[in-house]
Amino acid sequence: MYVLKNVTKRYTRGKATVHALDGIDLTIGEGDRLVIQGPTGGGKSTLLQMLGGLDRPSSGEILLDGTDIAKLPEARLTRVRSENIGFVFQSFNLIPTLTAQENVETALVPLGLKAKERRERAAEALASVGLGERLGHLPSEMSGGQQQRVAIARALVKHPKVLLADEPTGNLDEGMRDEIMELLERTWKEHGLTFVMVTHDSSIAKAAPRLATIRKGKITVTERATV
């Protein structure tokens, strides 16, 4: 699925050079579940953005099914993201003036589907996350947990190969955190996704079958027995 070879990312901050990623080598197999943890500023979200094609490395290769997405023209990279990668973020990133169904449909617009198929697939995705009765609700009419479920439905509606989640439980209380994690893990298993998640939550990290720890741009991967 993913093979990263000597991936670096450098930023200039004033006169200093920041090495957000410093020679990352990493393999993520099809169907893997990988949790990424580390201190603030250590490179976690930067790595996730690289995997999602939201940013490009300063050097190195990021192979997704054998294609180096770091070197793709922007139009092709956009297509890869639209077809193959679903994103879930801490802040939900829902459009406040759109209903739950309309928010989910936005993920299908780049695929050129007809309106009827978009509506049907969005309704199906929302039902799969327990929001079949909330299709017409605005984000402001839903709880944080429900909004995150809409965001998960939006990520899944295009039937991606990869699900990337950046602190998806960061804005939720403990009870809702557990519900969202159960949903994400069930989704990973049922859809056979490759699932990569960034978290500060040690309880989530401890339960991961594979944990990548990033500190000062360097990565350490710990393998555990399947849970």
Buried (B, 14 or more C-beta within 10 A) or exposed (E): BBBBBEBBBBEEEEEEEBBBBBBBEBEBEEBBBBBBBBEEBBBBBBBBBBBBBBBBBBBBBBBBEEEEBBEBEEEEBEBBBBEBBBBBBBEBEBEEEBBBBBBBBBBBEEBEBEEEEBBEBBBBBBBBBBBEEBBEBBBEEBEBBBBBBBBBBBBBBBEBBBBBBBBBBBBBEEEBBBBBBEBBBEBBEEBEBBBBBBBBBEEBBEBBBBBBBBBBBBBEBEEEEEE
